[in-house]
Amino acid sequence: MNFCSACGEKVSFLIPEGDNRHRFVCTSCHTIHYENPKIVTGCIPEWQDKILLCKRAIEPRYGLWTLPAGFMENSETIMQGAARETAEEANAVVDNMQLFCVFSISHINQVYTMYRGELVGGHASPGAESLDVALLSEDEIPWKKIAFQVISETLRLYYKDKSSGRFVTHYGDIVRREDGSFEVHYF
């Protein structure tokens, strides 16, 4: 950031009085420009014994598979955002949504919230951000073509809970190691 969005003057990168982190601060109007993590919200749309995946039509990870998810918008709840993303990416409606997992991914400044939801009527088709959509059983999941580590981890937890016959809400951190691999810490 070079200029203040409030007054247009140059900003400095410093620790404001009473704070403990560097922030962009306008030395003219004294506005502190906070940068905070982005919230991503999405859904595991369920239909009979299958779940809905979307093949990405946008970067990053073009052409790989994911659950419908995206950045939360202002003036919506995380559940509303998950339902909206499902509608946008898969032209699908979900009902009876329940929080399934929350992951902090600090190396990319994101927090993921994923819900389970019933796919109304089993109907879906590719939205503007999807090349394709598919209802898949566990043995049909393209594990090596999943777009994001958080989605792979969500799917693993989903099938683990499903096989136990009991769904619970999971909380964890996904941490990127120096070698580029990931580890997951649950709490």
Backbone torsions as a table, in degrees:
resi	resn	phi	psi	omega
1	MET	NA	131.4	-180.0
2	ASN	-110.8	-32.1	-174.4
3	PHE	-130.2	150.2	-179.1
4	CYS	-72.4	129.6	178.3
5	SER	-76.1	-11.9	178.8
6	ALA	-87.5	-40.4	-176.1
7	CYS	-129.0	-11.0	177.2
8	GLY	89.0	-2.4	179.8
9	GLU	-79.9	166.4	178.5
10	LYS	-65.9	149.3	176.4
11	VAL	-110.1	159.5	174.6
12	SER	-117.2	152.3	178.0
13	PHE	-103.4	104.9	-174.3
14	LEU	-151.6	172.1	176.5
15	ILE	-92.8	112.1	179.7
16	PRO	-65.5	153.9	178.3
17	GLU	-56.4	132.2	179.4
18	GLY	83.5	1.5	-179.8
19	ASP	-110.4	175.4	178.5
20	ASN	-131.5	11.0	-179.4
21	ARG	-133.4	152.0	174.0
22	HIS	-68.0	138.3	177.8
23	ARG	-139.3	158.2	170.0
24	PHE	-80.9	123.2	-176.2
25	VAL	-127.6	133.3	176.2
26	CYS	-80.5	122.3	-180.0
27	THR	-79.7	-8.6	178.5
28	SER	-91.7	-58.2	-177.6
29	CYS	-100.3	-4.2	175.9
30	HIS	68.4	18.3	175.2
31	THR	-69.1	132.4	175.3
32	ILE	-97.9	124.0	-178.3
33	HIS	-98.3	99.9	-178.4
34	TYR	-81.2	139.7	172.5
35	GLU	-116.0	120.7	-175.5
36	ASN	-123.8	162.1	-179.8
37	PRO	-59.6	151.1	175.3
38	LYS	-89.7	143.2	177.2
39	ILE	-100.1	124.7	175.6
40	VAL	-108.5	134.0	-179.3
41	THR	-132.4	145.7	-176.8
42	GLY	-160.5	-171.0	-170.8
43	CYS	-144.2	150.3	167.9
44	ILE	-104.7	92.8	179.6
45	PRO	-73.3	121.4	-176.6
46	GLU	-105.5	137.3	174.9
47	TRP	-142.2	114.2	-176.6
48	GLN	53.6	-117.7	-178.7
49	ASP	-105.2	22.9	-175.7
50	LYS	-128.2	163.6	172.7
51	ILE	-125.8	158.3	-177.2
52	LEU	-95.6	126.1	172.7
53	LEU	-116.7	153.9	178.7
54	CYS	-119.6	138.5	175.6
55	LYS	-93.6	120.4	-171.0
56	ARG	-65.8	134.0	176.7
57	ALA	-106.7	7.9	-178.8
58	ILE	-134.5	160.5	171.6
59	GLU	-83.0	154.3	-0.9
60	PRO	-78.9	159.6	174.2
61	ARG	69.7	38.3	176.2
62	TYR	-50.5	134.5	174.8
63	GLY	84.8	-3.6	178.3
64	LEU	-99.9	166.0	-173.5
65	TRP	-95.6	147.2	-179.7
66	THR	-153.6	168.5	168.0
67	LEU	-84.0	152.0	177.9
68	PRO	-65.2	121.5	-177.8
69	ALA	-162.9	158.6	177.1
70	GLY	-176.4	-177.8	-177.1
71	PHE	-68.6	136.3	176.7
72	MET	-66.2	144.0	177.7
73	GLU	-99.9	158.7	173.7
74	ASN	-62.3	152.0	175.8
75	SER	66.8	25.5	173.0
76	GLU	-136.5	154.5	174.5
77	THR	-81.9	167.5	178.5
78	ILE	-65.5	-33.8	177.8
79	MET	-68.2	-42.1	176.7
80	GLN	-62.2	-39.5	178.4
81	GLY	-63.5	-41.2	178.6
82	ALA	-63.1	-42.6	178.3
83	ALA	-66.4	-40.5	179.2
84	ARG	-63.9	-45.4	179.4
85	GLU	-61.3	-38.5	177.7
86	THR	-63.8	-40.9	177.8
87	ALA	-66.3	-43.2	-177.6
88	GLU	-68.3	-42.8	-173.4
89	GLU	-87.2	-22.8	-174.4
90	ALA	-135.0	10.9	-177.9
91	ASN	45.3	42.4	-174.1
92	ALA	-124.7	151.5	177.3
93	VAL	-112.7	134.1	177.3
94	VAL	-118.5	150.0	-176.9
95	ASP	-135.2	165.8	176.8
96	ASN	51.6	50.2	-177.0
97	MET	-77.2	140.4	177.9
98	GLN	-135.4	136.0	179.0
99	LEU	-59.6	129.6	-178.6
100	PHE	-109.4	-45.7	-179.8
101	CYS	-154.1	155.4	175.7
102	VAL	-133.0	123.9	178.7
103	PHE	-124.5	132.3	169.6
104	SER	-93.6	132.4	178.9
105	ILE	-127.0	82.1	-169.8
106	SER	-66.5	-29.5	-177.8
107	HIS	-68.9	-15.2	174.6
108	ILE	-122.1	11.8	175.6
109	ASN	56.7	46.5	179.9
110	GLN	-131.3	150.6	171.1
111	VAL	-124.3	125.5	179.6
112	TYR	-102.4	133.7	170.1
113	THR	-122.8	124.0	-178.4
114	MET	-121.7	135.8	-179.8
115	TYR	-110.5	156.4	164.9
116	ARG	-98.0	141.6	178.3
117	GLY	-153.0	151.0	178.3
118	GLU	-81.0	126.7	177.2
119	LEU	-76.5	111.4	-175.3
120	VAL	-65.0	120.0	176.9
121	GLY	69.2	-0.3	-178.3
122	GLY	70.5	16.1	-175.1
123	HIS	-93.7	133.0	175.7
124	ALA	-160.8	152.1	174.0
125	SER	-153.7	158.4	-176.5
126	PRO	-61.2	131.3	171.6
127	GLY	-88.7	-172.7	-176.3
128	ALA	-61.1	-27.3	-177.5
129	GLU	-99.0	8.4	-177.4
130	SER	-125.5	137.1	173.7
131	LEU	-80.2	-31.8	-175.7
132	ASP	-159.9	160.6	170.5
133	VAL	-132.7	153.7	-179.6
134	ALA	-152.1	138.8	170.2
135	LEU	-90.3	118.8	-172.1
136	LEU	-127.2	143.0	171.5
137	SER	-85.4	169.3	-176.2
138	GLU	-55.2	-42.8	-177.5
139	ASP	-73.5	-7.4	178.3
140	GLU	-100.0	-5.5	-177.8
141	ILE	-63.2	128.0	179.6
142	PRO	-82.4	73.0	-171.2
143	TRP	-52.2	-36.7	-177.8
144	LYS	-81.2	-5.2	-179.6
145	LYS	-119.5	26.9	175.9
146	ILE	-83.9	133.7	-170.5
147	ALA	-66.9	-38.9	-170.3
148	PHE	-134.6	145.6	178.5
149	GLN	-56.3	-40.9	-178.6
150	VAL	-63.4	-33.1	178.6
151	ILE	-73.6	-41.2	175.4
152	SER	-58.5	-44.8	-179.0
153	GLU	-66.5	-40.6	177.2
154	THR	-60.6	-45.0	179.7
155	LEU	-64.5	-41.2	177.9
156	ARG	-60.0	-45.9	178.7
157	LEU	-63.1	-41.4	-179.8
158	TYR	-58.5	-49.8	-177.7
159	TYR	-71.1	-30.2	174.8
160	LYS	-64.8	-47.4	178.5
161	ASP	-64.5	-41.4	-178.7
162	LYS	-61.3	-42.4	-179.0
163	SER	-69.0	-26.7	178.2
164	SER	-81.8	-14.6	-178.5
165	GLY	79.6	12.1	-177.3
166	ARG	-143.9	116.0	176.9
167	PHE	-92.0	134.3	175.4
168	VAL	-127.6	168.7	176.5
169	THR	-91.8	131.1	-176.8
170	HIS	-108.0	145.4	178.2
171	TYR	-132.4	135.8	179.4
172	GLY	-168.4	175.4	176.0
173	ASP	-118.9	136.5	172.5
174	ILE	-106.2	119.7	-173.2
175	VAL	-115.7	131.4	177.4
176	ARG	-88.6	126.3	177.3
177	ARG	-79.9	166.6	179.3
178	GLU	-61.2	-29.5	-179.6
179	ASP	-82.3	2.5	178.4
180	GLY	92.8	-11.4	176.9
181	SER	-79.3	174.6	-176.5
182	PHE	-123.8	153.0	169.5
183	GLU	-132.4	151.3	-177.6
184	VAL	-118.2	132.5	176.5
185	HIS	-115.1	125.9	179.4
186	TYR	-103.4	150.2	174.7
187	PHE	-143.2	NA	NA
